[in-house]
């Protein structure tokens, strides 16, 4: 409806009820349906209280801006303050150049000659700083404590990493690999749990090791401190104390783990008086074969007690008051006498000399056994004296009474009693005789006899 205006004439109503509004179109007054001319809510704004407020405003007689005042809940004219001006439909800052005032404090990256109060932002290597560009005063820009969250830190490169520094000297934070062994220690609740993880025992928490902490035989020779060659371990300093090295003196040598007497330095003739309470745990040897004596005519040994063998390479002589005892009690020991070139093995030369088995100081039973090594010589020789009257060999009973043996002429004699009957006590092989019979025990407690007759 170009150039169509609503006339000031009153509205009329047609017989059909439609409202007709007088309009002027092209200078001619006409009537048009009100419905066809105005479509309220779409082509025009419906009349309301806001339009009433705008319609009530009067001409300010100056350039103004219409705005809504939320405090008074109405439309008002906005007054332009200092530094601004409205002209020709434009609002302009009056500070010059149409921009912000040059006296304002601006944050810049470098000094600006067009400004008088700018602040220059710079980074000095560890923090940002704001320096005076004309306003006066310098300021450091710092990050508040706890201001950087975990999320703000850069991502680590992989799983199982710790943050720290392993490169020598101060520097940037670095990633440190955390192995499975390290994680096993880190997640332990306390030191005791960490010792368990490491497999450590009670010694791990001790500041020093006591004797009771070391198991028997646990310290090997290799763990002891080194010593010089040809040294023994012991202590020569008075009183108890640490183990010391003892040198090998003259007359002794130490080689291949064996300590030996060398015979030098007068050691071979040293007196043995001080050995009365000293244990000899190895062989007591002469420095040369068949050259040294044990004792002398002036310094004789009294009793010799042997626990095993006694070997003699020559004549073994005993005085009438001496004893040679082998073992004691029920010990089963041997006495070996090597044959020599003089033609006999053992000589009892004293007129009252005795060779007793089981009758020495130790007591007990014994056995005399001769093993001949040469089939061409007699085993035992008993030689009677030219004026021999006593028997050369006697077998005595427990009462020390001679019961059998050989007389000075080598004749067998027997003085024990004969059995009283065929069932008398006897051991198989026993032979007895009297003037009439000879008796033989054929089995245990069984005797037989044969009559003796002249021929």
Phi, psi and omega in degrees: 000072182291139177059026179259128181235150178281130180280163177277359180290153181290157177286156176230160180242127178286163178301331180281359176094357179281145182268129182252133181247130178290131178229159178244120182230117180065028179085002181248130179279130180223173175245138179224152179296131180299325182292322182284336184273315186242129174244090184297139178089346179234305181269339178221158177273135179293145180291133179213188184292330180295321178292329176296319180294318179295318181295335182279345180293144179256166180294121181283351183059030176199164177289119183227164176242130178280130179216162178264125178265109184288340179287315181266354179057051177200164176281139179217166173277132179273127179274130179279123182276192181293146179088354179232152177210151178243128180204129177062034179080011179237147173253129188230141173283130184274003182286355179110142177060007179073005182254193180288161180293143182285348182270356180288153179273107182253149175264114183236166177270347178207162179295135181243120184291341181278351181248155182246349184221029182287156175245129184263125180268127181218158178243121186263013179107332179232338180202163175277147175225152176246116182257160184285124174257009181148345184270344179092129179098140177243147185222140172264135177264110184242155177268132182296150175304140181065016184278340180259119180278168177302323183294335181281342179283145181300152179293143172283159189285335184199174177288158176064054177233145171247154177260131181181216178204128177246346177288141181299142178085164178289154180172194182295156174294141181234162175272134179240126181293132178251107183285172177299322178295320179294319179295326179297328177280321184296322184276002175288143186287328183206181182295325180297319178293325178293321177297323177296318178298320181279352180074029181268145179263202184293335182295339185294337183255008181264139179278340178211157182256124178267167180302321181293344180279349183257125179292152177300138179064016183278333182271112181278167177301323183295335181281343179284153180297154181292149176235164180285165179294149177058054177228148171249156177259133180182215177204124177252344178288141180299146180077166180287158182171196182295155174296141182234161174275133179245124182284154176273117183275186180295147180086356180230153175218148180235114183215131178055037178078011181241129176263122184232153172273126184269349180087351180277168176068021178079010184292332185290334182254015182289144179290147180258020182301322186280003180268007185299329181241017182252130179277133175256111189263011178213192182287143174259105191248151170281154180283345177213155185286130171056042180233339186246154179250151172256103186088177180208179179296332180270333181235086185265150171277143183271286181246141176240121180250123182244139178263355181210254187257150172233117182250130178233131181263001181212212181281133176251110185249138177233143174284167186295339184258009184258158178233146172243108188248133179245108180069191179206162178063232183260022181297137179260095187238162182244149173237115183249131179234114182285139178294147182235174188280356184276359171100357177213162186263316183218135183234125171256101192267339181287151184295335180245019184293143181227145171245104188254134176249117180078009181242012181278191182300330181280343180069194177089172181272160181211175180219136177251116183231132180244120176251111183277131180264352183230113184291350183268359181237155179295153180282308180231132177241123174244108185255120180280152176286162181298331180250029184296129177243328181276164177297145178283322181226132180230143170249119185250151177274186183295342177268010179067027178261129178298130181240338177197170179155201178234138179275188186294340179262005179086011180278141178279135175230153182217128182242003183282159186287157179269160180291147182275340179204174180293338181258015180294160181296135179186156178257142182303133180098350180288137180238130176226158179206159172221198185290340186248327187223160168243131188247137179230128176273106185279324172221173183303125178060030176227120184243150170225153183223157176229140183285146177260140179218158180286157177212000000 
